[in-house]
């Protein structure tokens, strides 16, 4: 719905045509998502099945997504908490980032609960 310039169009076409690079990125995202799921599960989180580039995780022991969201935010790690909706307030949505970003998230969880 928004116009883009010729340079942006050329970049989009090049990205769509480079299937090998897309496959490489997909593999990295899947590997990092799997590692994140395993590490959160080791820490007692309930991690729901995902087919995308994010996980929905419910923290132990209190299933208080808001608490973990605020703790991570205070340490400059941004995740998504959807508010007081009783269907999803218990968890947080974590986008699969780089390995370094995931390491920081896990470090903050380990140090702060």
C-alpha positions as CSV (number, residue, x, y, z in Angstrom):
1,X,0.0,0.0,0.0
2,X,3.1,2.2,0.1
3,X,5.2,3.3,-2.8
4,X,8.9,2.4,-2.7
5,X,11.7,3.6,-4.9
6,X,13.5,1.8,-7.7
7,X,16.4,0.9,-5.5
8,X,14.1,-0.7,-2.9
9,X,12.3,-2.6,-5.6
10,X,15.7,-3.9,-7.0
11,X,16.7,-5.0,-3.6
12,X,13.4,-6.8,-3.0
13,X,13.8,-8.6,-6.4
14,X,17.4,-9.6,-5.6
15,X,16.3,-11.0,-2.2
16,X,13.5,-13.0,-3.7
17,X,15.8,-14.5,-6.3
18,X,18.5,-15.6,-3.9
19,X,16.9,-18.8,-2.6
20,X,20.1,-20.2,-1.3
21,X,20.5,-17.2,1.0
22,X,16.9,-17.5,2.1
23,X,17.4,-21.2,2.9
24,X,20.5,-20.4,4.9
25,X,18.7,-17.8,7.0
26,X,15.7,-20.1,7.5
27,X,18.1,-22.8,8.8
28,X,19.7,-20.3,11.2
29,X,16.3,-19.2,12.5
30,X,15.2,-22.8,13.0
31,X,18.4,-23.8,14.8
32,X,18.3,-20.7,17.1
33,X,14.6,-21.2,17.8
34,X,15.3,-24.9,18.7
35,X,18.1,-23.9,21.0
36,X,16.0,-21.2,22.7
37,X,13.1,-23.6,23.2
38,X,15.5,-26.2,24.8
39,X,17.1,-23.6,27.1
40,X,13.8,-22.1,28.2
41,X,12.4,-25.6,28.9
42,X,15.5,-26.4,31.0
43,X,14.6,-23.4,33.1
44,X,11.1,-24.6,33.7
45,X,9.3,-22.5,31.0
46,X,6.4,-24.1,29.1
47,X,7.1,-23.3,25.5
48,X,4.3,-23.7,23.0
49,X,4.9,-25.3,19.6
50,X,5.8,-22.7,16.9
51,X,6.1,-22.7,13.2
52,X,7.3,-19.1,13.0
53,X,10.2,-16.9,14.0
54,X,9.0,-16.5,17.6
55,X,8.1,-18.6,20.7
56,X,5.3,-18.1,23.2
57,X,6.7,-19.1,26.6
58,X,5.1,-19.3,30.0
59,X,7.5,-18.7,32.9
60,X,7.8,-20.7,36.1
61,X,6.8,-20.8,38.9
62,X,4.0,-18.2,38.8
63,X,3.0,-18.1,35.1
64,X,3.3,-14.3,35.3
65,X,4.2,-13.0,31.8
66,X,4.0,-9.4,33.0
67,X,6.7,-10.0,35.7
68,X,9.1,-11.5,33.2
69,X,8.3,-8.9,30.5
70,X,9.1,-6.1,32.9
71,X,12.2,-7.7,34.3
72,X,13.6,-8.3,30.7
73,X,12.6,-4.7,29.7
74,X,14.5,-3.3,32.7
75,X,17.6,-5.1,31.3
76,X,17.0,-3.8,27.8
77,X,15.8,-7.1,26.4
78,X,12.6,-6.5,24.5
79,X,9.9,-9.2,24.3
80,X,6.2,-8.9,23.9
81,X,3.6,-9.2,26.6
82,X,0.0,-8.9,25.4
83,X,-1.5,-7.4,28.5
84,X,-4.1,-8.7,30.9
85,X,-6.0,-10.8,28.4
86,X,-6.6,-14.0,30.5
87,X,-6.0,-16.3,27.5
88,X,-2.3,-15.1,27.1
89,X,-1.3,-12.9,30.0
90,X,0.6,-15.9,31.5
91,X,3.3,-15.8,28.8
92,X,5.6,-13.7,26.6
93,X,6.3,-13.8,22.9
94,X,10.0,-14.0,22.2
95,X,11.2,-13.3,18.6
96,X,14.1,-15.4,17.5
97,X,17.0,-13.1,17.2
98,X,20.7,-13.6,16.8
99,X,22.6,-16.1,19.0
100,X,24.1,-13.1,20.9
101,X,20.6,-11.7,21.6
102,X,19.4,-15.1,22.8
103,X,22.4,-15.5,25.0
104,X,21.7,-12.1,26.6
105,X,18.0,-13.0,27.2
106,X,19.0,-16.3,28.8
107,X,21.7,-14.5,30.9
108,X,19.2,-12.0,32.2
109,X,16.7,-14.7,33.0
110,X,19.4,-16.7,34.9
111,X,20.5,-13.7,36.9
112,X,17.1,-12.3,37.7
113,X,14.7,-15.1,37.7
